[in-house]
Amino acid sequence: VGDNIFADLGRPNADELRPSLAAEWGLDRPLPARVATAAIRAVSLDLGESLTTRPGAPVLDLALEQGGRSLPRVAAAALVAVLAAFLLSQHGRVRRALSLLSALPAVIMALVLVHGLNALCWAAIAAGGFARPAWFALPAEDHPVRTGVALLVLALSSNNLAHLASSARADVDRLLAAPFVEAERARGGALLLLLARHLVVPVSRLAASQVAALLGSLVVVEHGLGLGGAGALFYQACRLRDWPLAAGLAALAGVAVASASLLADLLELAVDPRSRGSR
C-alpha cells in the first residue's frame, strides 16, 4: 500500500496536466479559431475521437455503428405510433385513454411493463401454468419480447398520440370528402386500395414528425432495458463527460430528424406529382 501511495505522489496533478491537455484539445486557441476548426472538421465528417467512453475511437465510427442498431427501432416505433393513431382516430374514448397513457414518462412506462410481465409470468409459473419462458427476468434476457417492450414504450411514450390521432382523423375525413373518392365509390371501385395509396403521404409525414420525440425517448429506453444503440451510447457519453462523443451523437440526431422530413417530402413528390408545382 505504501508503494502505491508514493507512486501516486509522483504522478502529475490536475494543474500540471491542464496546459498539456488544453494544447492537445485546442482549448488554448481563440474561440473563433476553435469554432472554425470544428466547422471544417464537421464538414469533412471528422467528429473527433472519444475521450473516456472508448478512448481514441473515432466518434463517427461509434455513432454509425450504434446508430445502425437504433435506426430500425425508431422507424418501427414511428410506424406503430402512426398506424395506431389512424386505427384509433375514430374512437374518442380510446383516444383519450391512450392520450393519458402516453403522458407517462418513458422510464416509468418501461418499468411498469417489465415488472408487470415478470410478475404475471412468475404467477403463472408458480401456478403450474407453463415452464419458465426464455424471456423471463426482463430486461436481463436478450429476447424479442424485450425488443417488443422497447418498441411499445417508444411508440406510446411520445406524449403526442392525441395530436397524432386528431391529425389522422382530419386526414381521413378530408380524403373521404374528396370528389375522386366519391366518384370511385359511385363506380363501385376498389375504394380501400385508393384510400391506402392516398394515405401514404399523411402517414409518412406524421411518422417523420415523431422522429425527434422518439430519439429523446430512445436514450431512456435503450439504457433502461439494457439495449445497445445510439441512445444508450449517448447516456454513457454524458455520464462519463465524453463531450466529443455526446456532441457528435447529438449532431447526427439532428441529421436524422432532417433526413426523415426530407424523405417524407421526396415520397410526396413521387406519389403525388401535383405537389411539384407548389414546391
Secondary structure, DSSP 8 states (H G I E B T S, - for coil): -HHHHHHHHTS--HHHHHHHHHHHHTTTS-HHHHHHHHHHHHHTT---B-SSSSTT-BHHHHHHHHHHHHHHHHHHHHHHHHHHHHHHTT-HHHHHHHHHHHTS-HHHHHHHHHHHHHHHHHHHHHTTSS---TT-STTTS--HHHHHHHHHHHHHTTS-HHHHHHHHHHHHHHHHTSHHHHHHHHHT--HHHHHHHHTHHHHHHHHHHTHHHHHHHHHHHHHHTT--SHHHHHHHHHHTT-HHHHHHHHHHHHHHHHHHHHHHHHHHHHH-GGGGGG-
